Amino acid sequence: MEKLAVFFEREELLKSSADLFLYTLELSNSNGNRARAMNILQDIQLLQRAQENEVSSIGGDFSDLSPQDKEQQRQKILLWSAKSALFKVAIELQAETQPMRASKDRGERLAKKNGVVKAIQTFCDCRASYLRNFAPEDLQLAKNKLFGYKEFMKMGLNHPFWNDGYMCLSKDPWAVDPVVRTGIHAMLGLDCANEEIIQLQVELRRSLSWGISHWNQLKQIIDKSLERDSQLDSCLKQAFGEVQLAGVSNRPGGTYQLLGGDLCFAWVDHEGLMINWNDTISKMLETKLISREILPDEWFHMIESLMCTIGTKSSSADVQLEQAVLQQQHSDGEENEGPNEDDDLFEDED
């Protein structure tokens, strides 16, 4: 395909050179114009030799086409080549946009723009020629209108412009059968969905790792505050300053108690958040949205520890509640001792 594109591009260059040669001959009133005309003629001869050498290597389906089909295929290949060059420019522009914006060299920016404008013009000319000769009904469509440098700079690499159907040169089912093409797009959509799922799994693992790390960090600092670790002195002074609260400043380790209290509240909040996360994680595991293998083992160890702590607190609370109820019942029994022996159990009969 690239060899055919080079062949036809050289052919177009031959035509342009021949036109330029004839124009130069008409103006050859001076020795300078005559010398220029001779240089153009030499270029034409070199291009013709290259064309003759290339003809023998072009065969296959193209050689078997009718003259009309050959012309359509020729223009389509030229259009494909022009669009390939334009796509290359788009990729380079995307890679260089930031350096170009940061650059203060106006000459460099103008040189870049001139090359882009030339590639845009070549493509627009090739597309207009192809549509005018082989698809005139599509020539007036909005997607086929001419565009310039400003419009091109707004096109991303995922723009529909890069997926024109008539640009496809293959005659295989994947290129011409709409059912096959729909299936291909569906498979590509599934691939994209799988990539998104993988990315979400990575983000989920990162979130759980953060939750584990933060839980461990809170626990370690709480332990240090209980031990009144001297390494926390600078942090305490920065967080609380010179404490002037009654019962704190005059009490040994008072600021440590302040820090420990704040940390305990933060730890309880974080544990509640982790429990809520675990409810969602459990549902995702049950519905097989995720597998256990993608989750860090430390997550399950932490949740197990939290559940044991909650169970212990719950059992302790139940015991205390039961003791309170029994104590209340015992107290009620003492206040109401029941009937005495002297009390009449039955009313007197008339």
Secondary structure, DSSP 8 states (H G I E B T S, - for coil): -HHHHHHHHHHHHHHHHHHHHHHHHHT--SHHHHHHHHHHHHHHHHHHHHHHHHHTT--THHHHS-HHHHHHHHHHHHHHHHHHHHHHHHHHHHHHHHHHHH---HHHHHHHHHHHHHHHHHHHHHHHHHHHHH-GGGTTSGGGS---HHHHHT--TTSGGGG-GGG----SHHHH-HHHHHHHHHHHHHHHHHHHHHHHHHHHHHHHHHHHHHHHHHHHHHHHHHTT-GGGHHHHHHHH-S---TTTTTSTTHHHHHHHHHHHHHHHHHHHHHHHHHHHHHHHHHTTSS-GGGS-HHHHHHHHHHHHHHHHHHHHHHHHHHHHHHHHHHHHHHH-----TTS-SS----
